[in-house]
Amino acid sequence: MNRDDIIQQVSEKLRLIRTEAGYTQDKMAEIIGVSKKTLVQIEKGRVLANWSTVVAICALFRETETVQFLFGSEPLEVIETVAREGIDYRKSKTLGGRVWWKVLNRDNGFILQQNILSKHFRILNEKNYRIFSSLDENQSQQRFKELAQGKD
């Protein structure tokens, strides 16, 4: 998953996100910072939302079923990982990946997981703090190996 994929998916689901949240086109346009004309164009599939708009939608509507269906329970983690092309040592507490995550490996208190929807990878420590995220499986496997062996 990359920026273009995320932009495409959110643009295609924007009308559903808006209606799920219970907003008119006028109010939704105001909330996400675009003109009503632009919102209508996105909803009709004539144009795609830009990256900033997509980030705003994912942040402001992260609790909607539609956004959660697209990216799992932590859509901002997906956005952050894509935007920064991976994250290393930005610790943030997670729920441990009980629903949207597949455990790939466990070793020395670290867990390597892959999101079943976005396919991105992350490494959690023993307290479920995310300490690494990446879209690159090889990079994730390598970092997991380093952490599990005690190499920081």
Disulfide bonds with the S-S distance in Angstrom:
none
